[in-house]
Amino acid sequence: MKKHYAREMRRIVANYSLRKIATGYNVGSRSKISDTVRDLIKLNWISCRYINGRFLFVSPSHGLKTFLGSGETESQIAPNS
């Protein structure tokens, strides 16, 4: 089951980081993917952005964005003088 969590988190983070949009999932389906998305929401790794008809749109939560970092390490490196 952990590989399902990792795969969906990678998909959500990649979609958000490349396009800055939420990833959509079908709410009505009873599949491993929809169960995984529900579990990730309960664990606060992803957050629900909005619901449009049958689709639930999610993006990485603030905690996950903080965990992955914001790229500040590159700005802290001093240039060679």
HULINLIN-V87414 format. One record per backbone hydrogen bond with DSSP energy under -0.5 kcal/mol. NH is the residue of the N-H (numbers start at 1). CO is the residue of the C=O. E is the energy in kcal/mol with one decimal. If there is no record, write none. Layout:
nh = <NH & NH>
co = <CO & CO>
e = <E & E>
This chain:
nh = <4 & 5 & 6 & 7 & 8 & 9 & 10 & 11 & 12 & 13 & 14 & 15 & 16 & 17 & 18 & 19 & 20 & 21 & 23 & 25 & 27 & 28 & 31 & 35 & 36 & 37 & 38 & 39 & 40 & 41 & 42 & 43 & 44 & 45 & 46 & 47 & 49 & 50 & 52 & 53 & 55 & 56 & 57 & 58 & 58 & 59 & 61 & 65 & 66 & 67 & 68 & 69 & 74 & 75 & 76 & 77 & 77>
co = <1 & 1 & 2 & 3 & 4 & 5 & 6 & 7 & 8 & 9 & 10 & 11 & 12 & 13 & 14 & 15 & 16 & 15 & 58 & 56 & 54 & 54 & 29 & 31 & 32 & 33 & 34 & 35 & 36 & 37 & 38 & 39 & 41 & 40 & 40 & 59 & 57 & 57 & 55 & 51 & 52 & 25 & 50 & 23 & 56 & 47 & 45 & 61 & 62 & 63 & 64 & 65 & 71 & 71 & 72 & 73 & 74>
e = <-0.6 & -1.6 & -2.5 & -2.2 & -2.4 & -2.5 & -2.3 & -2.1 & -2.5 & -2.7 & -2.6 & -2.2 & -2.2 & -2.9 & -2.3 & -2.0 & -1.8 & -0.7 & -2.8 & -2.3 & -3.9 & -0.5 & -0.7 & -2.1 & -2.4 & -2.5 & -2.1 & -2.3 & -2.4 & -1.8 & -2.1 & -2.0 & -1.2 & -2.3 & -1.2 & -3.1 & -3.2 & -1.1 & -2.5 & -0.5 & -1.9 & -3.2 & -2.7 & -2.7 & -0.5 & -2.2 & -1.9 & -2.3 & -2.2 & -2.3 & -2.3 & -0.9 & -0.7 & -0.5 & -1.1 & -0.6 & -0.6>
